[in-house]
Amino acid sequence: MAHRTAERALPTTSPDGTAQVGQWNSAVTSYYLIAGASLLLVAIGLIMVLSSSSVDALSADRSAYSTFLNQAKFALVGLPLAWLASRFPPAFYKRFAWPALLASMAVLALVPFIGKEVNGNTNWIIIGGQSFQPSELAKLTLALWLGVVLARKGPLLNRWLHVLVPGVLVALAAIGLVLAGGDLGTAIVLVTLVAGALFVAGVPLRMFAAAGVLAVFAVIQLSQMSNSRVARIEAFFSDSCDRFDECYQTSRGMFALASGGWTGVGLGESREKWSYLPEAHNDFIFAVLGEELGVLGTVLVLALFGVLAVAMSRVIRRHTDPFVQIATAGIATWILGQALVNIAVVVGFLPVIGVPLPLVSAGGSALITTMLALGVVLSFARNEPGAAEALTARPSVVRRSLAVVGRSARAARPARGGTRE
């Protein structure tokens, strides 16, 4: 089966985990890059959620820390889930891809009937007093399911029928359920996910050209079904835009970025978060980050997403299992594509679509699901050629730290004993 990125890599580490050629060629490089970049993005996100949400929380007669504590709670839930997901082998995800997708689509089908409307979109369900966005879980289950189906189809993917059935048709059904709730932004992210999985699976480029034309036509038609979408798109292409109406949010976001300069006005010192910039802690958190931390802060976030891109591409190139390659491609294009769309909206390259910045924006469903997805990719990275042996041979951080402390304590004892009389 010829996949576009298939590259059978041999282990490049010795049994104790030491790189033979260089640290970059280590079998565990992908694992540590994904884990490190993800944790740093979550930490930056928590700091910025605290900074950007405190004023709105106080104006709503809540604690200044309420939104932050809620986000921290979701992060604490996501961490053990991501760790647990990283411990399951790829065979586990192959086995449960079908039932997981069917379950997530069943919940999605309920959203138009029992869902909660937020900002014109009905894409939330209340469970036990806690709101939950089923479309976020559908992203992960669809990526895993496409990995199973497309890997099995393999050599047949140069034929239209085998690409459409069941892969594209089931994906279109999931996207249709999301659109039933009016969430065009999430639907666009799902389209990028499917495109990434199909590309790595080896679908011919001529099929992408035809599908791209149909996708553009569909987005245009769907955009015309909502007056607010039409107004935002017209404002984006207009030379004269009322910055107090359709362009208000984009204008305030640009003001925030322009005020930051190279080093920012200082953490917590944003002016736009004082009820000027709507969704400052969510869709436009990147603008507040740029205002408070400046160009250096925004470049740091972009660099961390770049690290994730490099690390996940390494997993795709180095792994020998087509399922892992395709599923990782779907997850990568989902997370990185959504990040690019969010940042493009904030800097004025796209009209306001309404998608959060992964791992950084406030939102429990998105944070937990994204962390869970990265835990799945960590599982794949642990199964790269040579990675399992290297990780097993290396002592844990805790054991290494305890060993250092123990050696220091033993070295200090003779010095203290020598001063006694």
C-alpha positions as CSV (number, residue, x, y, z in Angstrom):
1,M,0.0,0.0,0.0
2,A,1.6,3.2,-1.2
3,H,0.9,6.2,1.1
4,R,2.2,9.6,0.3
5,T,4.2,9.9,3.5
6,A,5.1,6.3,4.0
7,E,8.7,6.2,5.2
8,R,9.9,3.2,7.0
9,A,12.3,4.4,9.7
10,L,14.7,2.2,11.5
11,P,15.3,2.7,15.2
12,T,18.0,5.3,15.7
13,T,18.6,4.9,19.4
14,S,20.6,2.5,21.4
15,P,18.9,0.3,24.0
16,D,19.4,2.9,26.8
17,G,17.6,5.5,24.7
18,T,20.7,7.4,23.7
19,A,20.6,8.8,20.1
20,Q,23.1,7.2,17.8
21,V,23.2,9.9,15.2
22,G,21.9,12.9,17.1
23,Q,19.2,13.9,19.5
24,W,16.9,15.0,16.7
25,N,17.0,11.4,15.2
26,S,16.0,9.9,18.6
27,A,13.0,7.6,18.4
28,V,11.4,9.5,21.4
29,T,11.9,13.0,19.9
30,S,8.3,13.2,18.6
31,Y,6.9,12.1,22.0
32,Y,8.7,14.7,24.0
33,L,8.1,17.5,21.4
34,I,4.3,16.8,21.4
35,A,4.1,16.5,25.2
36,G,6.2,19.6,25.9
37,A,4.5,21.9,23.3
38,S,1.0,20.8,24.5
39,L,1.7,21.5,28.1
40,L,3.2,24.9,27.4
41,L,0.2,25.9,25.3
42,V,-2.2,24.8,28.0
43,A,-0.2,26.8,30.6
44,I,-0.1,29.9,28.4
45,G,-3.9,29.4,27.8
46,L,-4.6,29.3,31.5
47,I,-2.6,32.5,32.2
48,M,-4.3,34.4,29.3
49,V,-7.8,33.1,30.3
50,L,-7.3,34.5,33.8
51,S,-6.1,37.8,32.4
52,S,-8.7,38.3,29.7
53,S,-11.8,37.1,31.6
54,S,-11.4,38.8,34.9
55,V,-13.1,42.1,34.0
56,D,-16.1,40.5,32.3
57,A,-16.5,38.1,35.3
58,L,-16.5,41.1,37.7
59,S,-19.0,43.0,35.6
60,A,-21.3,39.9,35.7
61,D,-21.1,40.0,39.6
62,R,-18.9,36.9,39.7
63,S,-15.5,36.3,41.1
64,A,-12.6,37.6,38.9
65,Y,-11.2,34.0,39.0
66,S,-14.4,32.2,38.1
67,T,-13.7,31.6,34.4
68,F,-10.0,30.8,35.1
69,L,-10.9,28.3,37.8
70,N,-13.5,26.7,35.4
71,Q,-10.8,26.4,32.7
72,A,-8.3,25.1,35.2
73,K,-10.8,22.4,36.3
74,F,-11.1,21.3,32.7
75,A,-7.3,21.2,32.3
76,L,-7.0,19.0,35.4
77,V,-9.6,16.7,33.8
78,G,-7.8,16.7,30.5
79,L,-4.4,15.9,31.8
80,P,-5.1,12.4,33.2
81,L,-7.3,11.6,30.2
82,A,-4.4,12.5,27.9
83,W,-2.0,10.5,29.9
84,L,-4.4,7.5,29.9
85,A,-4.9,7.8,26.1
86,S,-1.2,7.8,25.6
87,R,-0.9,4.4,27.3
88,F,-3.3,2.6,25.0
89,P,-1.8,0.8,22.0
90,P,-2.9,1.7,18.4
91,A,-4.8,-1.6,18.3
92,F,-7.2,-0.3,21.0
93,Y,-8.1,2.7,18.9
94,K,-8.6,0.5,15.8
95,R,-11.0,-1.7,17.7
96,F,-13.2,1.1,19.1
97,A,-13.1,3.5,16.2
98,W,-16.5,2.3,14.8
99,P,-18.5,2.3,18.0
100,A,-16.9,5.6,19.1
101,L,-17.9,7.4,15.9
102,L,-21.5,5.9,15.9
103,A,-21.9,7.1,19.5
104,S,-20.7,10.6,18.9
105,M,-22.9,10.9,15.8
106,A,-25.9,9.7,17.8
107,V,-25.3,12.5,20.3
108,L,-24.8,15.0,17.5
109,A,-28.2,14.0,16.1
110,L,-29.8,15.0,19.3
111,V,-28.3,18.5,19.3
112,P,-30.9,20.2,17.0
113,F,-33.7,18.9,19.3
114,I,-32.4,19.3,22.8
115,G,-29.4,21.5,22.3
116,K,-28.7,24.9,23.8
117,E,-28.3,28.0,21.6
118,V,-25.2,30.1,22.1
119,N,-24.4,33.1,19.8
120,G,-26.9,31.9,17.2
121,N,-25.5,28.3,17.0
122,T,-27.3,25.3,18.6
123,N,-24.3,23.1,19.3
124,W,-24.4,22.6,23.1
125,I,-26.0,20.0,25.3
126,I,-26.5,20.3,29.0
127,I,-25.5,17.2,31.0
128,G,-25.7,17.3,34.7
129,G,-25.7,21.1,34.8
130,Q,-22.6,21.2,32.6
131,S,-22.6,22.3,29.0
132,F,-20.9,20.0,26.5
133,Q,-20.2,20.4,22.8
134,P,-20.6,17.0,21.0
135,S,-19.0,18.3,17.8
136,E,-15.7,18.5,19.6
137,L,-15.7,14.8,20.3
138,A,-16.9,14.1,16.8
139,K,-13.6,15.5,15.5
140,L,-11.5,12.9,17.3
141,T,-13.8,9.9,16.6
142,L,-14.0,10.9,12.9
143,A,-10.2,11.1,12.6
144,L,-9.8,7.6,14.2
145,W,-12.6,6.1,12.1
146,L,-11.1,7.5,8.9
147,G,-7.8,6.0,9.8
148,V,-9.3,2.6,10.1
149,V,-11.4,2.8,6.9
150,L,-8.9,4.4,4.6
151,A,-6.0,2.2,5.8
152,R,-8.1,-0.8,4.9
153,K,-9.1,0.5,1.5
154,G,-5.4,1.4,0.7
155,P,-4.8,0.4,-3.0
156,L,-8.4,1.1,-4.0
157,L,-8.3,4.8,-3.1
158,N,-7.6,5.8,-6.7
159,R,-11.2,5.0,-7.6
160,W,-14.0,7.5,-6.8
161,L,-16.4,4.9,-5.5
162,H,-14.0,3.6,-2.8
163,V,-13.2,7.1,-1.7
164,L,-16.8,8.0,-1.4
165,V,-18.0,4.8,0.3
166,P,-18.0,4.8,3.2
167,G,-15.3,7.4,4.1
168,V,-16.5,10.6,2.5
169,L,-20.2,9.8,2.8
170,V,-20.0,9.2,6.6
171,A,-17.8,12.3,7.0
172,L,-20.4,14.3,5.1
173,A,-23.1,12.9,7.4
174,A,-21.1,14.1,10.5
175,I,-20.6,17.5,8.9
176,G,-24.3,17.8,8.1
177,L,-25.2,17.1,11.7
178,V,-22.9,19.9,12.8
179,L,-24.4,22.2,10.2
180,A,-27.9,21.3,11.5
181,G,-26.9,23.3,14.6
182,G,-25.8,26.2,12.5
183,D,-22.0,25.9,13.3
184,L,-20.3,26.6,10.0
185,G,-16.9,27.2,11.7
186,T,-16.7,23.7,13.2
187,A,-17.9,22.2,9.9
188,I,-15.0,23.9,8.0
189,V,-12.6,22.5,10.6
190,L,-14.1,19.0,10.0
191,V,-13.6,19.5,6.2
192,T,-9.9,20.2,6.8
193,L,-9.6,17.1,9.0
194,V,-11.1,14.9,6.3
195,A,-8.9,16.5,3.6
196,G,-5.8,15.8,5.7
197,A,-6.7,12.2,6.3
198,L,-7.5,11.7,2.6
199,F,-4.2,13.3,1.5
200,V,-2.0,11.1,3.7
201,A,-4.1,8.0,2.7
202,G,-3.0,8.6,-0.9
203,V,-6.1,9.9,-2.6
204,P,-5.2,11.3,-6.0
205,L,-4.8,15.1,-6.2
206,R,-7.3,15.3,-9.1
207,M,-10.0,14.3,-6.7
208,F,-9.0,17.1,-4.3
209,A,-9.3,19.6,-7.1
210,A,-12.9,18.5,-7.9
211,A,-13.8,18.3,-4.2
212,G,-12.3,21.8,-3.6
213,V,-14.6,23.3,-6.2
214,L,-17.6,21.7,-4.6
215,A,-16.5,22.7,-1.1
216,V,-16.2,26.4,-2.1
217,F,-19.7,26.3,-3.7
218,A,-21.1,24.7,-0.6
219,V,-19.6,27.3,1.7
220,I,-20.9,30.1,-0.4
221,Q,-24.4,28.6,-0.4
222,L,-24.3,28.0,3.4
223,S,-23.0,31.5,4.1
224,Q,-26.0,33.0,2.3
225,M,-28.4,31.1,4.6
226,S,-27.6,33.4,7.5
227,N,-27.9,37.2,7.6
228,S,-25.1,37.5,10.1
229,R,-22.7,35.5,8.0
230,V,-23.6,37.6,4.9
231,A,-23.0,40.8,6.8
232,R,-19.6,39.6,8.1
233,I,-18.5,38.5,4.7
234,E,-19.6,41.7,3.0
235,A,-17.9,43.7,5.7
236,F,-14.7,41.7,5.1
237,F,-14.6,42.5,1.4
238,S,-15.9,46.0,1.7
239,D,-13.5,49.0,1.4
240,S,-15.6,51.0,3.8
241,C,-16.6,49.1,6.9
242,D,-18.5,50.4,9.9
243,R,-16.1,49.6,12.7
244,F,-19.0,50.0,15.2
245,D,-21.1,47.4,13.5
246,E,-20.0,44.4,11.4
247,C,-16.3,45.2,11.8
248,Y,-16.4,46.0,15.5
249,Q,-14.9,42.8,16.8
250,T,-12.2,42.6,14.1
251,S,-11.3,46.3,14.6
252,R,-11.0,45.9,18.4
253,G,-8.8,42.9,17.9
254,M,-6.5,44.8,15.5
255,F,-6.4,47.7,18.0
256,A,-5.3,45.2,20.7
257,L,-2.5,43.7,18.5
258,A,-1.3,47.1,17.4
259,S,-1.1,48.3,21.0
260,G,1.2,45.5,22.0
261,G,4.3,46.4,20.0
262,W,7.3,44.1,20.4
263,T,7.1,43.4,24.1
264,G,3.4,44.2,25.0
265,V,1.8,46.5,27.5
266,G,2.4,43.9,30.3
267,L,0.6,40.8,31.5
268,G,-2.8,41.8,32.9
269,E,-2.6,45.3,31.5
270,S,-4.8,44.9,28.4
271,R,-7.2,47.8,27.7
272,E,-9.3,46.0,25.2
273,K,-10.5,43.4,27.7
274,W,-12.4,46.1,29.6
275,S,-15.6,45.3,27.7
276,Y,-14.3,46.6,24.4
277,L,-13.3,43.4,22.7
278,P,-16.1,40.7,22.5
279,E,-15.1,37.1,23.3
280,A,-11.7,38.3,24.6
281,H,-11.2,35.1,26.6
282,N,-12.4,32.8,23.8
283,D,-12.3,33.4,20.0
284,F,-10.1,36.6,20.3
285,I,-7.8,35.6,23.1
286,F,-4.9,35.8,20.6
287,A,-5.5,39.5,20.3
288,V,-5.3,40.0,24.1
289,L,-2.2,37.9,24.1
290,G,-0.6,40.1,21.5
291,E,-1.6,43.2,23.4
292,E,-0.2,42.1,26.7
293,L,2.9,40.1,25.6
294,G,3.5,41.7,22.2
295,V,5.1,40.2,19.1
296,L,7.3,38.1,21.3
297,G,4.3,36.4,22.9
298,T,2.5,35.8,19.7
299,V,5.7,34.4,18.1
300,L,6.1,32.0,21.0
301,V,2.5,30.6,20.6
302,L,3.1,30.3,16.8
303,A,6.4,28.5,17.4
304,L,4.7,26.0,19.8
305,F,2.1,25.2,17.2
306,G,5.0,24.9,14.7
307,V,6.6,22.4,17.1
308,L,3.4,20.4,17.2
309,A,3.3,20.4,13.4
310,V,6.8,19.2,13.1
311,A,6.4,16.5,15.7
312,M,3.1,15.1,14.3
313,S,4.6,15.1,10.8
314,R,7.5,13.0,12.2
315,V,5.0,10.5,13.6
316,I,3.4,10.3,10.2
317,R,6.7,9.9,8.4
318,R,8.3,7.5,10.8
319,H,5.5,5.2,11.7
320,T,4.9,2.0,9.7
321,D,1.1,1.6,10.4
322,P,-1.1,3.3,7.8
323,F,-3.9,3.6,10.4
324,V,-1.6,5.7,12.6
325,Q,-0.4,7.8,9.7
326,I,-3.9,8.7,8.5
327,A,-5.4,9.2,12.0
328,T,-2.5,11.4,13.0
329,A,-2.9,13.4,9.8
330,G,-6.6,14.0,10.6
331,I,-5.8,15.1,14.2
332,A,-3.0,17.3,13.0
333,T,-5.0,19.1,10.3
334,W,-7.8,19.6,12.8
335,I,-5.7,21.2,15.5
336,L,-3.3,23.1,13.3
337,G,-6.0,24.1,10.8
338,Q,-8.2,25.4,13.5
339,A,-5.3,27.4,15.0
340,L,-4.5,28.9,11.6
341,V,-8.2,29.9,11.0
342,N,-8.5,31.5,14.5
343,I,-5.3,33.5,14.1
344,A,-6.2,34.5,10.5
345,V,-9.5,35.9,11.8
346,V,-7.9,37.8,14.6
347,V,-5.3,39.5,12.3
348,G,-8.0,40.3,9.7
349,F,-7.1,37.7,7.0
350,L,-10.5,36.0,7.2
351,P,-14.0,37.1,8.2
352,V,-15.2,36.2,11.8
353,I,-16.0,32.5,11.8
354,G,-16.2,31.7,15.4
355,V,-13.6,28.9,16.2
356,P,-11.4,29.0,19.3
357,L,-7.7,28.8,19.5
358,P,-6.9,25.1,20.5
359,L,-5.5,24.6,24.0
360,V,-5.4,28.4,24.6
361,S,-9.0,29.7,24.4
362,A,-11.5,29.2,27.2
363,G,-13.9,26.3,26.7
364,G,-14.1,23.0,28.5
365,S,-15.3,20.7,25.6
366,A,-12.6,22.0,23.2
367,L,-9.8,21.8,25.8
368,I,-10.5,18.3,27.0
369,T,-11.1,16.8,23.6
370,T,-8.0,18.5,22.1
371,M,-5.9,17.2,25.0
372,L,-7.4,13.7,24.6
373,A,-6.5,13.8,20.9
374,L,-2.9,14.8,21.6
375,G,-2.8,11.9,24.1
376,V,-3.8,9.6,21.3
377,V,-1.0,11.0,19.1
378,L,1.4,10.5,22.1
379,S,0.3,6.8,22.0
380,F,1.2,6.7,18.4
381,A,4.6,8.4,19.1
382,R,5.3,5.8,21.8
383,N,4.9,3.1,19.2
384,E,7.3,4.6,16.6
385,P,10.2,2.2,15.7
386,G,12.5,2.1,18.7
387,A,10.5,4.5,20.9
388,A,9.0,1.9,23.3
389,E,12.4,0.4,24.1
390,A,13.9,3.9,24.6
391,L,11.1,5.0,26.9
392,T,11.3,1.8,28.9
393,A,15.1,2.0,29.3
394,R,15.1,5.6,30.4
395,P,14.6,6.2,34.2
396,S,11.6,8.4,35.0
397,V,12.0,12.1,35.9
398,V,11.0,11.4,39.5
399,R,13.6,8.6,39.9
400,R,16.3,10.7,38.4
401,S,15.4,13.6,40.7
402,L,15.4,11.4,43.8
403,A,18.8,10.0,42.8
404,V,20.3,13.5,42.5
405,V,18.8,14.4,45.9
406,G,20.2,11.2,47.4
407,R,23.7,11.8,46.0
408,S,23.7,15.4,47.3
409,A,22.6,14.2,50.8
410,R,25.3,11.6,51.0
411,A,28.0,14.0,49.8
412,A,26.9,16.5,52.5
413,R,27.0,14.1,55.4
414,P,30.9,13.8,55.8
415,A,31.2,17.6,55.7
416,R,28.8,17.9,58.6
417,G,30.4,15.0,60.5
418,G,33.8,16.6,60.3
419,T,32.8,19.7,62.2
420,R,31.6,17.8,65.3
421,E,33.8,17.7,68.4
